[in-house]
Amino acid sequence: MRQFQRNLVVYTIAATVVPKQMLVYNAWVWMSILVEIITTTIFVFFWRAIYADQALVAGLTLQATLNYILLARVIRPLSLNTNMIYRFGRLLREGEITTMLLRPLDLQASMYADSMMNMLCQAVIQIPMLIVALLVFGLQLPSDPLLWACFVVSLLLGRTALFFLDWTIGCISFYITESWGLSMMRVSIGTFLSGAFLPLAMMPAWLERLALALPFAQALYLPTSFLSGITPAAAAPGIWRDQIIAVLVLGVLSRLVFSRSLRTITVQGG
């Protein structure tokens, strides 16, 4: 237990570099907030146009859909942006991977701590977007604390499962010379299947089932559905069970793939 507490303190201290990096690039942070507000405005008018001649789409009203879309826009940077694949590529390209492996810290645990710290920082950055969604676009948040608890647990489990998936995909960087294309492909597929563009209930049944089985939707759609009123709190135990299974399976897989990938490591720089 004492060793676990010491490791927790060490990884937490190491992760504090994440907010410092964001403070260095504060202009980029403000620009990302502005872009997010503009994009959300486009999304709102798009869905209002879709509902112009109909009251329901896939059983959802305009208000329910807008509520989900607004929440998804606010939560998306917290849940989907692990940046793991690009980071793997950079570490290999610059030769920093050798230094990271020589540190007396578990590399995966260290990067996971960074990922969680990044999620907290993104939560702070998204506050202006949340305020705009509430005051301008009429976002409605639930008052039931049980739904908020379901959201937090589901978000943490989903983000963890996605971290392990991105870690596994990132290991492909050990075999290729440039990971940018791989990172962009993952972002494109993940954004679509996560429910960031539309509620999964509006997808064909087979595609909805596929999306729900993947960590992308577990990281964004499932947590968001609790706050938007699509998923009741009574469904939480079953959802958490599936998310925990995904975390365990992907966690073991990521370890196995990483240990195998280290045998073929080729450093391009450093």
VMD Tcl script that draws the C-alpha trace (Angstrom):
set ca {
  {0.00 0.00 0.00}
  {2.82 2.41 0.86}
  {4.50 1.66 -2.47}
  {1.22 2.37 -4.26}
  {0.86 5.69 -2.41}
  {4.44 6.68 -3.27}
  {3.91 5.80 -6.92}
  {0.66 7.76 -6.97}
  {2.42 10.85 -5.61}
  {5.30 10.49 -8.09}
  {3.03 10.09 -11.13}
  {0.84 12.98 -9.99}
  {3.85 15.27 -9.61}
  {5.13 14.21 -13.05}
  {1.72 14.96 -14.58}
  {1.74 18.56 -13.29}
  {3.88 19.48 -16.29}
  {0.74 19.21 -18.49}
  {-1.00 22.42 -17.27}
  {2.35 24.24 -17.41}
  {2.69 23.32 -21.08}
  {-0.81 24.61 -21.78}
  {-0.04 27.90 -20.03}
  {2.97 28.37 -22.30}
  {0.71 28.13 -25.36}
  {-2.17 30.22 -24.00}
  {-2.81 31.87 -27.40}
  {-3.48 28.43 -28.85}
  {-5.88 27.68 -25.97}
  {-7.93 30.83 -26.59}
  {-7.98 30.17 -30.33}
  {-9.26 26.62 -29.73}
  {-12.05 28.03 -27.52}
  {-13.08 30.47 -30.27}
  {-13.06 27.73 -32.92}
  {-15.14 25.49 -30.67}
  {-17.78 28.19 -30.17}
  {-18.00 28.86 -33.92}
  {-18.24 25.13 -34.71}
  {-20.95 24.61 -32.10}
  {-22.96 27.49 -33.54}
  {-22.84 25.83 -36.96}
  {-23.97 22.53 -35.43}
  {-26.94 24.18 -33.69}
  {-28.23 25.87 -36.86}
  {-27.67 22.66 -38.84}
  {-29.87 20.65 -36.49}
  {-32.52 23.35 -36.36}
  {-32.69 23.11 -40.15}
  {-33.00 19.30 -39.97}
  {-35.97 19.61 -37.60}
  {-37.64 22.45 -39.53}
  {-40.34 20.19 -41.03}
  {-40.53 17.39 -38.48}
  {-41.00 17.02 -34.74}
  {-39.05 13.78 -34.20}
  {-35.95 12.20 -35.68}
  {-35.20 8.65 -34.52}
  {-37.59 9.27 -31.62}
  {-35.72 12.38 -30.41}
  {-37.12 15.90 -30.27}
  {-35.16 18.96 -31.36}
  {-34.50 19.95 -27.75}
  {-33.25 16.46 -26.86}
  {-30.96 16.38 -29.89}
  {-29.62 19.89 -29.26}
  {-29.06 19.03 -25.62}
  {-27.03 16.00 -26.62}
  {-25.06 17.81 -29.35}
  {-24.19 20.73 -27.04}
  {-23.05 18.39 -24.29}
  {-21.05 16.32 -26.77}
  {-19.28 19.45 -28.02}
  {-18.39 20.42 -24.45}
  {-17.29 16.93 -23.36}
  {-15.52 15.82 -26.56}
  {-12.10 17.38 -25.77}
  {-12.18 15.73 -22.33}
  {-12.97 12.25 -23.58}
  {-11.51 11.80 -27.07}
  {-8.29 13.84 -27.16}
  {-5.71 11.41 -25.79}
  {-3.13 12.50 -28.43}
  {-1.34 9.21 -27.74}
  {-0.55 8.16 -31.31}
  {1.00 11.49 -32.28}
  {2.99 11.53 -29.04}
  {4.39 8.06 -29.71}
  {5.50 9.18 -33.15}
  {7.17 12.30 -31.78}
  {9.02 10.37 -29.08}
  {10.39 7.97 -31.67}
  {11.16 10.66 -34.24}
  {13.12 12.80 -31.77}
  {14.78 9.90 -29.97}
  {13.19 10.84 -26.64}
  {11.71 7.36 -26.27}
  {15.06 6.01 -25.06}
  {15.18 8.57 -22.24}
  {11.59 7.81 -21.27}
  {12.30 4.08 -21.08}
  {15.34 4.64 -18.86}
  {13.38 6.58 -16.26}
  {12.50 4.74 -13.01}
  {8.81 5.07 -13.86}
  {6.44 2.81 -15.73}
  {6.02 4.52 -19.11}
  {2.38 3.54 -19.56}
  {1.41 4.59 -16.03}
  {3.24 7.89 -16.48}
  {1.46 8.64 -19.76}
  {-1.87 7.61 -18.24}
  {-1.34 10.13 -15.43}
  {-0.54 12.77 -18.07}
  {-3.73 11.80 -19.93}
  {-5.88 12.23 -16.82}
  {-4.26 15.57 -16.05}
  {-4.91 16.64 -19.62}
  {-8.57 15.72 -19.16}
  {-8.80 17.96 -16.08}
  {-7.15 20.83 -17.94}
  {-9.53 20.39 -20.85}
  {-12.45 20.53 -18.40}
  {-11.27 23.97 -17.28}
  {-10.71 25.13 -20.86}
  {-14.25 24.07 -21.81}
  {-15.90 26.29 -19.16}
  {-16.40 29.22 -21.59}
  {-17.99 26.83 -24.10}
  {-20.28 25.49 -21.38}
  {-21.35 29.01 -20.41}
  {-22.15 29.86 -24.04}
  {-24.13 26.62 -24.41}
  {-26.15 27.42 -21.29}
  {-26.82 31.11 -21.89}
  {-27.01 31.32 -25.68}
  {-28.18 27.92 -26.92}
  {-30.36 26.87 -23.98}
  {-28.45 23.80 -22.83}
  {-30.35 22.00 -20.06}
  {-28.36 20.15 -17.40}
  {-29.89 17.53 -15.08}
  {-30.36 18.35 -11.40}
  {-30.27 14.71 -10.25}
  {-26.85 14.06 -8.59}
  {-27.17 10.37 -9.44}
  {-27.01 11.17 -13.16}
  {-23.90 13.26 -12.57}
  {-22.29 10.38 -10.67}
  {-23.15 8.02 -13.55}
  {-21.61 10.51 -15.96}
  {-18.34 10.85 -14.03}
  {-17.81 7.11 -13.57}
  {-18.69 6.37 -17.20}
  {-16.40 9.16 -18.44}
  {-13.42 7.90 -16.44}
  {-13.94 4.29 -17.54}
  {-14.49 5.27 -21.16}
  {-11.47 7.56 -21.23}
  {-9.32 4.78 -19.72}
  {-10.49 2.23 -22.29}
  {-9.77 4.69 -25.10}
  {-6.31 5.41 -23.66}
  {-5.44 1.71 -23.83}
  {-6.78 1.47 -27.39}
  {-4.76 4.51 -28.50}
  {-1.72 3.09 -26.73}
  {-2.10 -0.14 -28.72}
  {-2.56 1.73 -32.00}
  {0.33 4.01 -31.11}
  {2.63 0.99 -30.95}
  {2.33 0.82 -34.75}
  {4.64 3.85 -34.70}
  {7.47 1.46 -33.84}
  {7.08 -0.12 -37.29}
  {6.53 2.97 -39.47}
  {8.48 6.17 -39.95}
  {5.63 8.69 -39.70}
  {2.58 8.46 -37.45}
  {0.75 11.62 -38.58}
  {-1.45 9.81 -41.09}
  {-2.20 7.07 -38.57}
  {-3.17 9.70 -35.99}
  {-5.47 11.51 -38.42}
  {-7.16 8.25 -39.42}
  {-7.80 7.40 -35.78}
  {-9.20 10.90 -35.08}
  {-11.54 10.73 -38.09}
  {-12.89 7.25 -37.34}
  {-13.05 7.88 -33.61}
  {-14.91 11.17 -33.95}
  {-17.55 9.64 -36.21}
  {-18.11 6.47 -34.17}
  {-18.05 8.32 -30.84}
  {-21.34 10.10 -31.49}
  {-19.70 13.52 -31.67}
  {-21.65 14.44 -34.81}
  {-25.04 12.91 -34.01}
  {-26.70 10.65 -31.42}
  {-25.97 7.01 -32.17}
  {-29.73 6.30 -32.14}
  {-29.89 8.07 -35.51}
  {-27.45 5.61 -37.08}
  {-28.51 2.34 -38.76}
  {-29.03 -0.39 -36.16}
  {-25.96 -2.40 -37.21}
  {-23.72 0.68 -37.13}
  {-25.10 1.73 -33.75}
  {-24.30 -1.70 -32.29}
  {-20.78 -1.55 -33.74}
  {-20.17 1.95 -32.38}
  {-21.40 1.07 -28.89}
  {-18.98 -1.87 -28.76}
  {-15.98 0.39 -29.40}
  {-14.17 2.62 -26.85}
  {-14.90 5.77 -28.86}
  {-18.60 5.71 -27.98}
  {-17.82 4.47 -24.48}
  {-15.69 7.57 -23.95}
  {-18.14 10.13 -25.34}
  {-21.64 8.90 -26.22}
  {-22.33 6.84 -23.10}
  {-21.26 9.50 -20.54}
  {-23.01 12.24 -22.52}
  {-26.21 10.21 -22.83}
  {-26.61 10.24 -19.03}
  {-26.54 14.04 -18.86}
  {-28.66 14.56 -21.97}
  {-31.48 12.34 -20.73}
  {-31.08 9.65 -23.40}
  {-29.87 7.00 -20.94}
  {-31.48 6.59 -17.48}
  {-29.42 6.04 -14.34}
  {-30.92 2.55 -14.01}
  {-28.88 1.47 -17.05}
  {-25.58 2.48 -15.42}
  {-24.59 -0.93 -13.90}
  {-24.79 -2.70 -17.26}
  {-22.88 0.10 -19.01}
  {-20.18 0.16 -16.34}
  {-19.81 -3.62 -16.59}
  {-19.17 -3.40 -20.32}
  {-16.75 -0.51 -19.84}
  {-14.80 -2.35 -17.14}
  {-14.50 -5.38 -19.40}
  {-13.20 -3.13 -22.18}
  {-10.66 -1.55 -19.80}
  {-9.35 -4.94 -18.64}
  {-9.13 -6.47 -22.12}
  {-7.55 -3.44 -23.75}
  {-5.23 -2.90 -20.79}
  {-3.77 -6.41 -21.10}
  {-3.62 -6.14 -24.90}
  {-1.80 -2.80 -24.74}
  {0.85 -4.29 -22.44}
  {1.41 -7.29 -24.70}
  {1.61 -5.23 -27.88}
  {3.99 -2.69 -26.29}
  {6.39 -5.34 -25.00}
  {6.43 -6.88 -28.48}
  {6.94 -3.53 -30.21}
  {9.98 -2.66 -28.07}
  {11.89 -5.47 -29.80}
  {11.71 -3.61 -33.10}
  {12.36 -0.08 -31.84}
  {14.14 2.19 -34.33}
  {14.96 5.73 -33.23}
  {15.06 8.30 -36.03}
  {16.66 11.09 -34.06}
  {18.62 11.80 -30.90}
}
mol new
graphics top color blue
foreach p $ca { graphics top sphere $p radius 0.5 }
foreach p [lrange $ca 0 end-1] q [lrange $ca 1 end] { graphics top cylinder $p $q radius 0.2 }
display resetview
